[in-house]
């Protein structure tokens, strides 16, 4: 079992940057593939990015490709989401998630562990 805590959200102007962090408990962090999802107000949760156990493979939603970068530091039990060139449509609650299935996934239902979420608001 793993517990996840996101941080780094806040208010930023369009074109700015934020770096989200997700701190995980336990000694088996490298057993989990990790993902970032987001939920805009009034909309369903959507996939943002995923990273393999070792960090050697990543997957990004088309809406953020070229702007967001997912990474992880297994020695620190932490996964990151670097968000550059933010746009108002990026405004959402961002969630960190973990899964032990052994492959990258874009599906919320395949992730068994979730953080509490952190709010990102991008002003125009």
Backbone torsions as a table, in degrees:
resi	resn	phi	psi	omega
1	UNK	NA	147.2	-179.8
2	UNK	-136.6	143.1	174.1
3	UNK	-114.0	140.8	-172.0
4	UNK	-124.4	138.0	178.7
5	UNK	-133.9	117.1	178.6
6	UNK	-87.8	153.9	174.0
7	UNK	-155.2	166.4	174.8
8	UNK	105.3	-5.3	178.3
9	UNK	-71.4	170.8	179.4
10	UNK	163.4	-165.3	-179.8
11	UNK	-101.7	130.8	-179.0
12	UNK	-144.3	150.4	176.8
13	UNK	-78.0	152.1	175.6
14	UNK	-53.5	136.8	-176.8
15	UNK	92.1	-11.1	-179.9
16	UNK	-84.6	-174.7	-175.7
17	UNK	-132.2	151.6	171.5
18	UNK	-141.4	152.0	174.1
19	UNK	-122.6	114.3	177.2
20	UNK	-89.7	144.7	176.3
21	UNK	-123.4	148.9	176.2
22	UNK	-132.9	110.0	-179.4
23	UNK	-93.9	130.1	-177.3
24	UNK	-112.4	145.5	175.7
25	UNK	-87.3	165.1	172.4
26	UNK	92.1	169.4	-179.1
27	UNK	-98.2	-3.8	-174.2
28	UNK	-110.0	31.0	-179.0
29	UNK	-56.2	-37.9	-178.2
30	UNK	-74.8	3.3	172.9
31	UNK	-85.3	-9.0	-172.5
32	UNK	-114.9	132.5	160.8
33	UNK	-75.2	147.5	-173.8
34	UNK	-121.8	152.2	177.5
35	UNK	-141.1	156.7	169.9
36	UNK	-116.1	132.8	175.1
37	UNK	-126.3	163.3	176.5
38	UNK	-143.3	154.5	179.5
39	UNK	-132.3	102.4	174.9
40	UNK	-67.1	157.8	179.9
41	UNK	-60.2	129.8	178.4
42	UNK	76.7	6.4	-178.1
43	UNK	-124.4	168.4	178.4
44	UNK	-77.8	157.1	176.0
45	UNK	-64.5	139.6	-177.7
46	UNK	-133.0	154.0	180.0
47	UNK	-71.5	141.7	176.3
48	UNK	-116.3	-56.5	-175.9
49	UNK	-161.9	157.0	177.3
50	UNK	-142.4	156.5	-179.2
51	UNK	-142.9	143.0	-178.0
52	UNK	-73.3	173.1	-176.7
53	UNK	-56.9	-43.0	-177.8
54	UNK	-87.6	-13.5	-174.8
55	UNK	89.0	3.6	-176.1
56	UNK	-78.5	-17.3	-180.0
57	UNK	-130.8	141.2	177.5
58	UNK	-135.9	160.2	177.1
59	UNK	-140.5	138.2	-177.4
60	UNK	-133.1	140.6	173.3
61	UNK	-65.2	147.4	-179.1
62	UNK	-59.0	-32.0	-176.7
63	UNK	-66.6	-20.2	-177.9
64	UNK	-119.2	-3.7	-177.1
65	UNK	-59.1	131.6	-178.2
66	UNK	88.8	-12.2	-180.0
67	UNK	-115.6	-37.0	-178.0
68	UNK	-108.3	147.1	177.0
69	UNK	-134.1	124.4	175.1
70	UNK	-95.9	141.0	177.9
71	UNK	-150.9	169.1	178.1
72	UNK	-147.0	152.9	175.1
73	UNK	-125.9	96.8	-174.6
74	UNK	-66.9	-27.6	177.1
75	UNK	-65.3	-26.4	179.9
76	UNK	-106.9	5.7	-179.7
77	UNK	52.7	46.4	-173.9
78	UNK	-138.1	139.8	171.8
79	UNK	-117.7	145.7	-174.9
80	UNK	-123.2	156.2	168.8
81	UNK	-133.2	105.5	175.9
82	UNK	-85.8	120.8	-176.0
83	UNK	-116.2	115.3	179.3
84	UNK	-115.6	160.0	179.4
85	UNK	49.1	52.3	-177.1
86	UNK	-65.5	145.5	-179.3
87	UNK	-121.8	156.3	178.8
88	UNK	-55.2	-33.3	179.5
89	UNK	-70.8	-7.0	173.1
90	UNK	-81.0	-7.5	179.7
91	UNK	-60.3	123.7	-176.3
92	UNK	-176.8	169.2	165.0
93	UNK	-87.6	126.6	-177.5
94	UNK	-102.5	131.8	-177.2
95	UNK	-119.1	137.9	170.6
96	UNK	-94.4	141.6	-178.4
97	UNK	-142.1	153.4	-179.4
98	UNK	-129.7	144.2	175.4
99	UNK	-144.6	148.8	-175.7
100	UNK	-111.4	21.2	-177.0
101	UNK	-74.5	-21.7	175.2
102	UNK	96.0	12.7	176.8
103	UNK	-148.6	161.2	175.8
104	UNK	-70.7	140.5	-179.2
105	UNK	-141.2	144.8	173.7
106	UNK	-102.0	2.5	-172.7
107	UNK	-100.0	123.2	179.8
108	UNK	-55.5	-39.4	-174.5
109	UNK	-67.7	-14.3	179.3
110	UNK	-90.7	-0.8	176.6
111	UNK	-103.3	125.9	-175.1
112	UNK	-94.7	-14.6	-175.7
113	UNK	-130.4	136.3	-175.1
114	UNK	-136.2	145.0	170.2
115	UNK	-81.6	-179.8	-176.3
116	UNK	-83.2	-14.2	-179.9
117	UNK	94.7	151.8	175.5
118	UNK	-137.0	135.6	-174.3
119	UNK	-81.3	131.0	171.9
120	UNK	-119.2	122.9	179.1
121	UNK	-123.8	124.8	-178.3
122	UNK	-113.9	118.8	-179.5
123	UNK	-92.5	149.8	-179.5
124	UNK	-88.5	NA	NA
